[in-house]
Amino acid sequence: LQAATADSGIPAAGAEVAFQFLHSELVSFLLREQLQGGGGGPATVQQCRAQLSKLETMGFQVGQAYVEKMTKDLPRFRDDLEIVKFLCKDFWASLFKKQVDNLKTNHQGVYVIIDEKFSLLVPMARGKQYLDRCHLYTAFPCGLIRGALTNLGLRAIVTAEVEELPRVKFQIQLVQHST
């Protein structure tokens, strides 16, 4: 968002609020569509998965384009860990105005990014009634991470876990290229 706001003349705080509002409205729109189930009845599991897939795909496309713009003048990264550290510091700070709170790895292709106050979940953090909808609000960010990693040469499966709002754990499982 910083790079985009510098080009557009929009103050960074305004862009952050606009992004959060856009994300919230996007999720609300897809949730309404999901609840209607397309045929007037309740949504099927397949329809719910389709909505999550839409959000994740949108995030993937944004993540690919955004990281490309961020890294165009940077030297190539040496290894997987350096790429993930870049995501945790620069990429995350650019999108969410803070670095992640913790990064864990087993040094075998699994990374866990922990954000104690994830900005897209903060508005819902007043109670536990929203925990069952968190997967909708983390699908787009999972796509952002996966898209950024793909653009940087890493294939990954990215999932999110929310046990308590607004804390989120993003798990990144790198997928080894078959030769």
N, C-alpha and C positions, 0 to 999 in steps of 0.2 A: 504494500500500500504506500510506503514512503516514496518509492520510485514513481508510482502512478500519480501521487499527489504533487510531487515536484513538477511533473510535466503539465498537470492540469490546473495548477494554481489553487487547488482546494486545500485548506489547512488540514494537517494530519489528524487532528481531533475530529474534525467534521467527516473525514473519510472513514475513520474507525467507526463512528456512530452509524454512518450510512451503510458500511459493510455489515455491521451487526444487525441493523434493521432489515437489510436485504436478505441476509441469511435467515433471520427469523420469519420473514414473510414467505420465503421460498419453502421453508419447512412447513409452515402453516398451510400454504396452498396444497402441498403434496399430502399433508395429513387430512385435510378436508376431502381431497380426491380419494384417499385411501379409505376414509370412514364411509364415504358414499358407495364405495365398492363398484363403481361404474354401472352396475345394473340395478341400483336402488337398494339392494340388500347390504349386509355387512361385507367388508372386504375379506377376500380369501388370503391365505398365507402367501400364495403366489403373487397376488396383487401387492401385498405389503413388501415382499422382497423386490418387486419391480420398482416401487417407490424409493426404497433404499438404494437400489442400483442406480437410479436416475441421479440421486444426490451425490453418490460416490463418483459417478462418471463426470458430473459437472466439476466436482472438486479436482478430479484427476486432470482434466483439461486445463483448469486454472493453475494448478500446481506446476504442470509442465511448462506452460507459457511464462509463469511468474519467475520460476527458478532460472529459466533461460535468460530472461532479462537481467536478473540479479547477478548471474555468473559470467556474463559475456566478456568481461574484462579481467576475470580472475584466472590464475593459472590452474591447470588440471589438478584434481585431488589425487593424493597418492594411494589411498586405500579406502575401504568401506567405512572404517571408524572415522576417518577425517570427513567423509561426506555426511555421516550422521551427526557429527559434532557441528558441522556447518548448519545443518537443519535446526539443531537445538539452539544455536546462538543467533546467527544472522537471519536465517529464514523465518524462524519463529518470532524474533523481535520485530522484524519488518511487518509481519502479518498481525501479531497480537500484542505488540508494544512491550514485550518482556521476553526474557529467555525462559526456557523450561526450568523447572525447579530441580529435576533430577534426571539423569540418564544412567541406565543400568544395562549391562551386557553380559552374556555368558561367553563371549569371544568365539562363538560358534555360529554366528549369523542371526542371533536373536538380540534385539535391542528393546528396551522399555523406556519410553519417554513419559515422565510424570509432570503434570502441570497441576499444582494445588488449587489455583484459582483460574480455571480456563474461562476466558472472557465470554465465550459463546454460551456457557452454562451459568454464569454468575446471575443473570436475571431470573433464573429458575431456582436459585439456591435457598429460597426461604422455607422450603418444606420438602418432604419426601414424596409428595404426590406426583411429582414430575419424573421420578426415577425411571418409570416404565417407558417414558418417551425419549430418554437420553440418546438411544441408538439413532433416532432421527437427527438429532443435533450434532452427533459426532460422525455421521456418514460423510458429509462434505469435507470436514478436516482429514478424515482417513484418506479420502481421495486426493486432497492437497498433498499429503505426505507421499502417497504412492506415486502421484504424478511427478513430483519433484525428484524422487529417487529414480524413477524410470528415465527422466531426462538426464540425470547424472550417471546413468549406466548401470543402475541396480534394479533388478526385478524383486518385488517384495509383496508379501501379504500383510496388510495393515488392518488391525482391529483395535477397537476401543472398549474400555471397561470403565464403568462408572459405578462405584459402590456408595459414594457419598458426594453430594453436590457441593461445590463445583469442581471437585477433584476428578481428574481423568487420567487414565493410563492408556497410552497408545503402545501397542505391541507391534514391532516390526520383525517379521520373519523373512530374511533374505532367501530368495529362491535361486539355487545354484543353476548356472547355465549348463545344459547337457551338451556334451561334445560328440 
